[in-house]
């Protein structure tokens, strides 16, 4: 796995078809093995929504649900490029533990949370 093949993007919502199409175009052009979308603004990532953004190349994902239309993190990866051995979802983050062929394991964490005005 090439750690340079990671895309992290504040998607600013996946609720509109035009936004999903724009995000999909960037994902496909990046050819990233791992994609982290922050601020999905989606409480429940359905299989249909996931496929409309990622297609079939990305066959694994975890998500931190948005609260209403605030927040949300989605991490997706290509199973033929990356082996995930664990994952966790916390209050403001989603994490995946990846294993490399050389025996090294490393965590990838996507974070999105509220920010106070002060």
For each residue, the residues with C-beta under 8 A, 3 or more apart:
1: 5 33 81 82 98 100
2: 5 33
3: 6
4:
5: 1 2 30 31 32 33 34 81
6: 3 32 33 34 35 36 108
7: 26 27 30 32 34 35 36
8: 35 36 38 110
9: 23 26 35 36 37 38
10: 37 38 39 112
11: 14 19 23 37 38 39 40
12: 19 39 41
13: 16 19 39 40 41 42 69
14: 11 19 20 23 37 40 41 42 49 53
15: 19 41 42 69
16: 13 19 20
17: 20 21 52
18: 21 22
19: 11 12 13 14 15 16 22 23
20: 14 16 17 23 24 49 52 53
21: 17 18 24 25
22: 18 19 25 26
23: 9 11 14 19 20 26 27 37 53
24: 20 21 27 28 52 53 54 55
25: 21 22 28 29
26: 7 9 22 23 29 30
27: 7 23 24 30 32 35 53 54 58
28: 24 25 31 55
29: 25 26
30: 5 7 26 27 35
31: 5 28
32: 5 6 7 27 35
33: 1 2 5 6 77 78 81 82
34: 5 6 7 75 76 77 78 82 96 98 108
35: 6 7 8 9 27 30 32 54 58 74 75 76 77
36: 6 7 8 9 73 74 75 108 110
37: 9 10 11 14 23 40 53 73 74 76 110
38: 8 9 10 11 72 73 110 111 112
39: 10 11 12 13 66 71 72 112
40: 11 13 14 37 45 63 66 71 72 73 74
41: 12 13 14 15 66 69 70 71 72
42: 13 14 15 45 49 63 65 66 72 74
43: 65 66 67 68 72
44: 65
45: 40 42 49 50 61 63 65 74
46: 49 50
47: 50 51
48: 51 52
49: 14 20 42 45 46 52 53
50: 45 46 47 53 54 58 61 76
51: 47 48 54 55 56
52: 17 20 24 48 49
53: 14 20 23 24 27 37 49 50
54: 24 27 35 50 51 57 58 61 76
55: 24 28 51 58
56: 51 59
57: 54 78
58: 27 35 50 54 55 61 76 77 78
59: 56 78 79
60: 76 77 78 79 82 84
61: 45 50 54 58 74 75 76 77
62: 74 75 87 89 94 96
63: 40 42 45 72 73 74 75 89 94
64: 71 72 73 74 89 90 92 93 94 110 112
65: 42 43 44 45 72
66: 39 40 41 42 43 69 70 71 72
67: 43 70 71
68: 43
69: 13 15 41 66
70: 41 66 67 114
71: 39 40 41 64 66 67 92 112 113 114
72: 38 39 40 41 42 43 63 64 65 66 112
73: 36 37 38 40 63 64 93 94 110 111 112
74: 35 36 37 40 42 45 61 62 63 64 94 110
75: 34 35 36 61 62 63 87 94 95 96 108 110
76: 34 35 37 50 54 58 60 61
77: 33 34 35 58 60 61 81 82 84 96 98
78: 33 34 57 58 59 60 81 82
79: 59 60 82 83
80:
81: 1 5 33 77 78
82: 1 33 34 60 77 78 79 98
83: 79 98 99 100
84: 60 77 87 96 97 98 99
85: 97 98 99 105
86: 96 97
87: 62 75 84 94 95 96 97
88: 94 95
89: 62 63 64 93 94 95
90: 64 93 94 95
91: 113
92: 64 71 111 112 113 114
93: 64 73 89 90 109 110 111 112 113
94: 62 63 64 73 74 75 87 88 89 90 109 110
95: 75 87 88 89 90 107 108 109 110
96: 34 62 75 77 84 86 87 107 108
97: 84 85 86 87 105 106 107
98: 1 34 77 82 83 84 85 105 106 107 108
99: 83 84 85 103 104 105
100: 1 83 103 104 105 106
101:
102:
103: 99 100
104: 99 100
105: 85 97 98 99 100
106: 97 98 100
107: 95 96 97 98
108: 6 34 36 75 95 96 98
109: 93 94 95
110: 8 36 37 38 64 73 74 75 93 94 95
111: 38 73 92 93
112: 10 38 39 64 71 72 73 92 93
113: 71 91 92 93
114: 70 71 92
115:
116:
117:
118:
